C-alpha cells in the first residue's frame, strides 16, 4: 500500500519534527515519553506555547486542545502562574523541609473541595490513586477494589487493568501484572448501579473508585443521578467511595464534580490543575482516613509514605497561583461554555458535510465519535446511543485515527485523539477556526476515500 496524500503532506509540513523523531527513537521506545504522544509516521515537535497555541519546530502555529493533558485550564503562560515560577525559582526548588507554601496550597484544597478535611501531597495522579487504595485497605481491613470498565486511574498495577474501554471478551489482564493483583480487582460496567450492588454483596470491596464524569475524561459520560445512587449504596454497605478528580478537579467547577453534583466521596484524588501545569498531586478526604498516615495511630497501622518531591515549593507556588485564579469559578465557567459552543459548531459542520460523526461531552471536555449510527443531538445534554457503553466505547480504526490526526495537524489543529480539552482562553474566534480546520481535515479524508 502506497503512502497517502495526507501522509505526504504531513511529512512535507513537519519535516524538522521527523528529523527530531529519528533522533528520539534512538533514545526512547517509539521515540516518545508518554504513550498518548505516539503518532505514526512521527509526532510533531513543539518548541514553545502561548495561550491556547503551540508552535512546532518548523514554526507552524497549532491550536492546542491538549492543554497540558488537561492541567492548563488557565491556558499556557498565564501571567500570575509565570510570575509564581519566576519568584520561587530564585528562592529554591527543593528545601527538604516543611515550608509555608505547602500549608497555603493545602488550605486552598480544603477550602475548595467539599470532601477535603485533610490533604497529603504526592507527585502525580497515579501516586494519589495508589495512596487512596492503600488507605482504603488499611481502614477497612479488606483487599478488593471495585472499578468501572474503561475508567483510567493511572498506570500502577492495581488500577491499570480495565482502563482501555470495553473489550467484547471481557479480558482485562495486563502484561507484567501478577495474577494475585488482578484477582483483587472487581470490574463492573459503567452506569449500571445494579451491577455495583451485586459486586459489593459478593466481593465486599474496600472501596469503589471512579472518574465522576465518566472514564477517560467522559468517553462514556456519568452524571449526577448515578453518583447519588452510588453514594447511597456505598454508605449502606460500609464501602468507601473514591472520586478520581485528577481531570475534573478544579475544572468542572472550583470544587470539582463533587461540588457540581453535590455528592461527597470519602476520598478524592487530585492532580493536573492542582499544580497549575507542574508535577503535583494529592489525596484529600475524611480526616479519620488520612490520619492513617500519622505516626502512632491508635490502631498501630501507619501507612508509610515518603516521596522526594511531595509538596515541593515550586509546585506549591504555582499551584497556589492557579487555584487562586480558579476560586471565583469564572475560568471553569468560560471553559465549560467554550466546550458547549465547540460541540454545537462541530455538530452543525458534521451535518452540513453529511458525515456520520457526532460531538458530545460534558463541561469543558469534548469527544468526537466517527461512524455514528444513532440519533443525532437536539441539545447539549445529548448522550450518543442513549449512553450504551458497548456501542460508544468501540475501537476506532487505527488507520482512520492516524490519518485524521495527521490531517488536523496539517490544518493547524492539535486535538487530543478524538477529543478536545478546553481552557478559559479558547475564544469563539479560535473555536471557529478550529472547526474550519477539522472540516478541511474531513475533506482530506474524503479525498482519500477513507470516509464517505
C-alpha positions in Angstrom: 0.0 0.0 0.0 1.5 3.4 -1.0 1.9 6.5 1.0 -1.3 8.5 1.2 -1.5 12.2 0.1 -2.2 13.0 3.8 1.0 11.4 4.9 3.0 13.0 2.1 1.7 16.5 3.1 2.3 15.7 6.8 5.9 14.8 6.1 6.4 17.9 4.0 4.9 20.2 6.6 6.7 18.8 9.6 10.0 17.7 8.1 12.1 19.1 11.0 9.9 17.1 13.5 10.6 14.0 11.5 14.3 14.6 12.0 13.9 15.1 15.7 11.8 12.0 15.9 14.5 9.9 14.3 16.9 11.1 16.9 14.4 10.5 19.7 13.8 6.9 18.5 17.5 6.1 19.2 16.9 7.2 22.9 13.2 6.4 23.8 11.0 3.4 22.9 9.0 4.6 19.9 10.7 8.0 20.4 8.2 9.3 23.0 8.0 9.7 26.7 4.2 9.2 27.1 2.1 6.6 25.2 -0.5 9.3 24.2 2.2 11.3 22.3 2.9 8.4 20.0 1.9 9.1 16.4 2.8 7.5 13.0 4.7 8.3 10.9 6.1 10.6 13.7 4.8 13.1 16.3 5.2 16.8 15.9 7.9 18.5 17.9 6.9 21.7 19.8 9.2 24.5 20.8 7.0 27.0 22.6 3.5 27.7 23.7 1.3 30.7 24.4 -2.4 31.0 25.5 -4.1 28.2 23.5 -1.4 27.9 20.9 1.7 25.8 20.4 4.4 26.3 17.9 6.2 23.5 16.1 9.9 23.2 15.3 9.1 24.3 11.8 7.3 27.5 13.1 3.8 26.3 12.4 1.2 27.5 14.9 -1.3 24.9 16.2 -4.5 25.5 18.2 -3.9 23.3 21.3 -6.7 21.1 22.6 -4.4 19.0 24.9 -3.7 21.9 27.3 -1.0 20.1 29.2 -3.0 16.8 29.3 -5.8 18.8 31.0 -3.7 20.6 33.6 -3.8 24.1 32.0 -7.4 25.4 32.3 -5.9 28.9 32.5 -4.0 28.5 29.3 -0.3 28.4 28.6 1.7 31.2 30.2 -0.9 32.8 32.5 0.9 35.8 33.9 0.3 35.0 37.5 1.5 31.5 37.1 4.6 32.6 35.2 5.4 35.2 38.0 5.0 32.5 40.6 7.6 30.3 38.9 10.0 33.3 38.4 9.7 34.4 42.0 10.0 30.9 43.6 12.9 29.6 41.3 15.2 32.3 42.9 14.3 31.1 46.4 14.7 27.4 45.8 13.0 24.4 44.2 13.6 21.8 47.0 14.0 22.6 50.7 14.0 19.1 52.1 11.9 20.7 54.9 8.5 21.9 55.7 7.6 25.3 54.4 4.7 27.9 54.4 3.7 27.3 50.8 2.7 23.7 51.2 0.3 24.7 54.0 -1.2 27.5 52.0 -1.6 25.2 49.0 -3.2 22.5 51.1 -5.5 25.1 52.7 -6.8 26.1 49.3 -7.7 22.5 48.6 -9.5 22.2 51.8 -11.5 25.4 51.1 -12.4 24.4 47.6 -13.0 20.7 47.6 -16.1 19.6 49.7 -14.6 16.2 50.8 -11.2 17.6 51.8 -10.9 17.6 55.5 -7.2 16.7 55.3 -4.7 16.5 52.4 -1.5 14.7 51.6 0.6 15.8 48.6 2.0 13.4 46.0 3.9 13.8 42.8 1.2 12.7 40.4 -2.4 11.4 40.0 -1.1 7.9 39.7 0.5 8.2 43.1 -2.7 9.7 44.5 -4.9 6.8 43.4 -2.3 4.3 44.7 -2.4 6.0 48.1 -6.2 6.0 48.1 -6.4 2.2 47.6 -3.8 1.6 50.3 -5.6 3.8 52.9 -8.9 2.2 52.0 -7.4 -1.3 52.6 -5.9 -0.2 55.9 -9.1 1.4 57.1 -11.5 -1.4 56.1 -9.2 -4.5 56.5 -10.4 -5.6 53.1 -8.3 -6.2 50.0 -10.5 -6.0 46.9 -11.2 -2.8 44.9 -14.2 -2.2 42.6 -13.7 0.0 39.5 -15.8 0.8 36.4 -14.8 -0.6 33.0 -13.0 2.0 30.9 -12.0 4.3 33.8 -8.4 5.3 33.9 -6.7 5.9 37.3 -3.1 6.0 36.5 -0.7 3.3 35.3 0.1 1.4 38.6 -0.6 -2.3 38.9 -3.8 -2.2 40.9 -5.9 0.0 38.5 -4.4 -0.1 35.0 -6.4 -3.3 34.2 -9.8 -2.4 32.6 -8.7 1.1 31.7 -8.9 0.7 27.9 -12.6 0.6 27.2 -14.9 -2.4 26.9 -13.4 -5.4 25.1 -16.0 -7.9 24.0 -14.1 -10.8 25.5 -14.0 -9.1 29.0 -10.3 -9.8 29.3 -8.8 -7.1 31.5 -5.5 -8.6 32.3 -2.4 -6.6 31.6 1.1 -7.9 30.8 3.6 -7.6 33.7 0.9 -7.6 36.5 0.6 -10.7 38.7 -2.5 -12.9 38.9 -2.9 -12.1 42.5 -3.2 -8.3 41.8 -5.7 -9.0 39.0 -7.7 -11.1 41.4 -8.1 -8.3 43.8 -9.8 -6.1 41.2 -13.5 -6.3 40.6 -14.7 -4.6 37.3 -18.3 -3.7 36.5 -19.9 -1.9 33.6 -20.3 1.9 33.9 -23.7 3.4 34.7 -25.1 0.1 35.9 -25.9 0.5 39.6 -27.4 -3.0 39.9 -24.1 -4.4 38.8 -22.3 -2.4 41.5 -24.7 -3.6 44.2 -24.3 -7.3 43.2 -20.5 -6.9 43.1 -20.3 -5.3 46.5 -22.5 -8.0 48.0 -20.4 -10.7 46.5 -16.9 -9.3 46.9 -17.1 -6.9 49.9 -14.5 -4.5 48.5 -12.6 -1.9 50.5 -13.7 0.8 48.1 -15.3 1.8 44.8 -13.2 4.2 42.6 -14.4 6.0 39.5 -14.0 9.1 37.4 -17.1 11.0 38.4 -17.9 12.3 34.9 -17.0 9.1 33.0 -14.0 7.1 32.2 -11.1 8.6 30.3 -12.5 12.1 30.6 -16.0 11.3 29.7 -15.8 8.7 26.9 -19.0 7.2 28.4 -20.5 10.0 30.4 -21.6 9.7 34.1 -24.0 12.1 35.6 -25.4 13.1 39.0 -28.2 10.6 39.4 -25.7 7.7 39.2 -23.3 9.3 41.6 -26.1 9.9 44.1 -27.2 6.2 43.8 -23.5 5.1 44.2 -23.1 7.3 47.3 -26.2 5.8 48.9 -25.1 2.2 48.0 -21.6 2.5 49.4 -22.9 4.1 52.6 -25.4 1.3 53.1 -22.7 -1.4 52.6 -19.9 0.4 54.5 -17.7 0.7 51.4 -15.5 3.7 50.9 -16.2 5.9 47.8 -13.3 7.4 46.0 -13.7 10.1 43.3 -10.8 10.3 40.9 -10.9 14.0 40.2 -7.4 14.2 38.6 -9.1 15.6 35.5 -12.4 17.0 36.8 -11.0 18.6 39.9 -11.0 22.5 39.6 -12.3 22.0 36.1 -16.0 21.1 36.3 -16.2 23.7 39.0 -13.8 25.1 41.6 -14.8 22.2 43.8 -14.8 19.6 41.1 -17.6 17.2 40.0 -18.5 16.6 43.7 -19.4 20.2 44.2 -21.3 20.4 40.9 -23.4 17.2 41.7 -23.5 17.7 45.5 -22.1 14.2 46.1 -19.3 14.0 48.7 -17.0 11.0 48.5 -14.8 9.7 51.3 -11.6 10.2 49.4 -10.7 12.4 46.4 -7.6 12.1 44.2 -6.3 15.3 42.5 -3.5 16.4 40.2 -3.2 18.3 36.9 -4.8 21.7 37.6 -3.9 21.3 41.2 -0.3 22.2 40.4 -1.0 24.7 37.6 0.9 22.7 35.0 3.8 21.5 37.1 4.1 18.0 38.6 1.9 17.5 41.6 -1.0 15.5 43.0 -2.7 14.9 46.3 -5.1 12.7 48.2 -7.8 14.6 50.1 -10.7 13.3 52.2 -12.0 12.4 55.5 -9.7 13.2 58.4 -10.1 9.8 60.0 -8.9 8.1 56.9 -5.9 10.5 56.2 -4.9 10.0 59.8 -3.6 6.5 59.0 -0.6 8.4 57.6 0.2 9.8 61.1 2.8 8.3 63.4 1.5 6.4 66.4 -2.0 5.9 65.0 -4.2 4.3 67.7 -4.7 1.2 65.5 -0.9 0.8 65.2 -1.4 0.8 61.4 0.7 3.6 60.0 0.9 3.9 56.2 4.4 4.6 55.1 4.6 7.5 52.6 7.9 9.1 51.5 8.3 10.9 48.2 11.2 13.2 47.3 9.2 15.9 45.6 6.0 15.8 47.7 4.7 19.4 48.2 7.9 20.8 46.7 7.9 24.7 46.9 8.0 25.3 43.2 4.9 23.2 42.5 3.3 24.7 45.6 3.9 28.2 44.5 2.4 27.6 41.0 -0.5 25.6 42.5 -1.4 28.4 44.8 -1.3 30.9 41.9 -3.5 28.7 39.8 -6.1 27.8 42.5 -6.4 31.5 43.5 -7.4 32.2 39.8 -9.9 29.4 39.9 -11.5 30.2 43.2 -14.0 32.6 41.6 -15.3 30.0 39.2 -15.1 32.2 36.2 -12.3 30.1 34.5 -14.4 27.0 34.8 -17.5 28.7 33.5 -15.7 30.1 30.5 -14.1 26.8 29.6 -17.4 24.9 30.0 -19.2 27.4 27.8 -16.4 27.3 25.2 -16.7 23.5 25.0 -20.5 23.7 24.7 -20.1 26.1 21.8 -17.4 23.9 20.2 -19.7 20.8 20.3 -22.5 22.8 18.8 -20.4 24.1 15.9 -18.9 20.7 15.3 -22.2 19.0 15.0 -23.5 21.7 12.7 -20.5 21.2 10.5 -20.8 17.4 10.5 -24.4 17.8 9.5 -23.7 20.2 6.7 -20.9 17.9 5.3 -23.2 14.9 5.6 -20.7 12.8 7.6 -22.0 10.4 10.3 -19.9 11.9 13.1 -21.1 13.4 16.3 -19.5 15.6 19.1 -20.6 15.1 22.7 -19.4 15.6 26.2 -20.0 17.4 29.5 -18.5 20.6 30.9 -15.1 21.5 29.3 -14.5 18.1 27.8 -15.5 17.2 24.2 -15.4 13.8 22.4 -15.8 13.1 18.7 -17.4 9.8 17.7 -17.0 8.8 14.0 -19.1 6.2 12.2 -22.0 7.1 14.4 -25.3 5.3 13.7 -27.6 6.7 16.4 -30.0 9.6 16.9 -28.4 13.0 16.3 -28.3 15.6 19.2 -31.1 18.0 19.8 -29.4 19.6 22.9 -26.1 19.7 24.6 -27.4 17.2 27.2 -27.2 14.6 24.4 -25.8 11.1 25.0 -24.9 9.0 22.0 -26.5 5.6 21.7 -28.5 6.5 24.9 -25.2 6.1 26.8 -24.9 2.4 26.0 -21.2 1.8 26.8 -20.8 -1.2 24.5 -21.8 1.0 21.5 -20.0 4.2 22.5 -16.7 2.7 23.6 -15.9 0.7 20.5 -12.4 0.7 19.0 -11.8 3.1 16.1 -9.8 2.1 13.1 -6.1 2.8 13.7 -5.7 3.9 10.1 -8.6 6.4 10.4 -7.3 7.7 13.7 -3.8 8.2 12.4 -4.9 9.9 9.2 -7.4 12.1 11.0 -4.7 13.3 13.4 -2.3 14.0 10.6 -4.9 15.9 8.7 -6.0 18.1 11.6 -2.3 18.9 12.4 -1.8 19.9 8.7 -4.7 22.2 9.1 -3.4 23.8 12.4 -5.5 21.9 15.0 -3.9 19.7 17.7 -6.7 17.5 19.0 -6.2 15.0 21.8 -7.0 11.9 19.9 -10.7 12.0 19.2 -11.4 14.8 21.6 -10.6 18.2 23.0 -9.8 19.7 26.4 -10.9 23.3 26.7 -9.3 26.2 28.6 -10.5 29.6 29.6 -8.6 31.1 26.7 -10.2 29.3 23.8 -12.2 32.2 22.3 -15.1 31.8 19.9 -12.9 33.1 17.1 -10.3 30.4 17.9 -13.0 27.7 18.1 -14.5 28.8 14.7 -11.0 28.5 13.2 -10.7 25.0 14.8 -14.0 23.9 13.3 -12.8 25.1 9.9 -9.5 23.2 10.3 -11.4 20.0 11.3 -13.7 20.5 8.3 -10.7 20.7 6.0 -9.3 17.6 7.6 -12.5 15.7 6.8 -12.2 16.9 3.2 -8.8 15.3 3.0 -10.1 12.0 4.5 -12.9 12.0 1.9 -10.4 12.6 -0.9 -8.5 9.6 0.3 -11.9 7.7 0.3 -11.3 6.8 4.0 -14.8 8.2 4.8 -17.8 8.8 2.6 
